[in-house]
């Protein structure tokens, strides 16, 4: 059981995660749009999407310790590069407080190390999504109860992670497998059931592979030196 008020705090934290996820999707759509980077003004749009995602993500990071949840993967990602957390903080301050300089160090510093910080930020964001998505199981809710909890969460937040998250995909696979296996309890050997049995076998294989891939990815997050160090002298930079 969680302490009184802890579930409300978690849902409040999830609200900021939902906003960050919206910003993340906007950036991903920008990267995916064919010919977008050939259009006038594309640099300004890139900076807008990137900085707003990083700023929103920092609010999620800021709220994380207040939930008093233990998660070695997230702690490993955060602890591996505290300088990157500070870059997110400075970006957040630059986004949400007026800066008179067009070339603002709070933005330019994080953009200079984009190739290093981007996969780190995606990893962190994805693991926050996992914590939210699997929260009903943390509460001891199983199967249909977990789905009901997520429906209530959607009513509150107007958002749930989509199938781009492998954790969401895994839940969808396992739900489909449960439903299919319930049908297969029928001993009828009709062609339709044989087809369903073959489909279930394929989904089970996909589910096992996805679990394996996710476990391997998390182990990589925890390895020492997984993330490249950023060579930035933060002592001379304002917050």
C-alpha positions, -999 to +999 in steps of 0.1 A: +000+000+000+011+035-007+010+063+019-021+085+020-018+111-007+010+093-026-013+082-054-025+117-059+011+129-060+019+103-086-010+113-108+001+149-105+036+139-116+020+120-145+004+152-156+038+167-162+049+135-179+019+137-203+029+172-212+065+162-218+053+133-239+033+157-261+065+177-266+085+145-273+060+135-300+062+169-316+100+166-319+098+130-332+072+141-358+096+169-369+124+145-374+101+121-393+085+146-416+099+142-451+115+174-464+109+193-431+145+202-427+146+217-462+119+242-455+125+278-445+125+283-407+133+247-399+161+256-375+138+277-354+112+250-353+138+224-343+150+246-315+114+252-304+105+215-303+138+204-287+140+230-260+103+227-250+107+189-247+139+192-226+122+219-204+091+197-198+113+166-191+131+185-164+099+191-145+093+154-146+128+148-133+123+174-106+092+157-093+106+122-094+123+123-059+091+135-043+073+103-052+097+082-030+096+054-056+126+031-060+137+023-095+173+013-102+170+019-139+159+055-136+183+061-107+210+046-129+202+069-158+200+100-137+230+092-116+252+084-146+252+120-159+242+146-133+256+173-157+229+164-182+202+169-156+217+204-150+216+211-187+179+202-187+173+225-157+191+254-174+171+248-206+139+248-186+148+281-170+156+295-204+123+284-219+101+296-191+119+328-181+124+356-206+160+358-220+169+389-239+198+372-258+188+355-290+219+333-288+212+322-252+238+298-235+209+280-217+198+268-252+231+268-271+249+246-246+224+218-247+221+221-285+259+217-288+258+183-273+226+172-290+240+139-304+250+129-268+221+141-248+193+131-272+196+093-267+200+098-229+169+119-228+149+094-248+161+066-225+150+085-194+117+096-209+110+060-219+117+046-185+094+073-169+067+061-193+074+025-180+069+036-144+036+053-152+023+024-174+032-003-149+020+017-118-013-003-113+008-034-111+029-016-084-004-012-065-011-049-068-037-046-095-037-073-121-050-079-156-084-062-160-079-041-129-048-026-143-067-017-175-094-001-154-068+020-135-054+033-168-089+042-180-094+063-149-060+078-155-070+087-190-102+104-177-080+125-154-051+133-177-066+131-211-035+111-221-020+076-220+012+065-236+007+051-271+020+020-288+054+036-296+064+027-261+076-009-260+061-013-225+027-004-239+032-028-268+041-056-244+009-051-224-011-051-255+005-083-267+000-101-234-037-090-232-043-103-267-025-136-258-047-140-227-079-134-247-067-158-274-057-186-250-091-183-233-108-191-266-084-220-272-096-238-241-123-250-265-112-285-277-128-280-311-102-286-338-117-264-364-096-246-390-103-212-373-090-225-340-059-239-357-053-205-373-058-188-339-034-213-322-007-204-348-013-167-343-010-171-305+022-189-310+036-161-331+025-134-305+040-154-277+073-155-295+071-117-302+063-111-265+093-132-253+116-114-277+103-080-266+108-089-230+144-100-238+151-068-257+138-046-229+158-064-203+190-062-224+184-025-230+179-018-192+211-037-185+229-014-209+215+016-191+231+004-159+266-003-173+293+021-162+303+045-190+271+038-210+267+075-217+295+096-231+307+124-208+300+159-218+329+183-217+312+214-205+325+239-179+293+244-159+310+265-132+309+295-154+273+291-166+243+306-148+213+285-139 
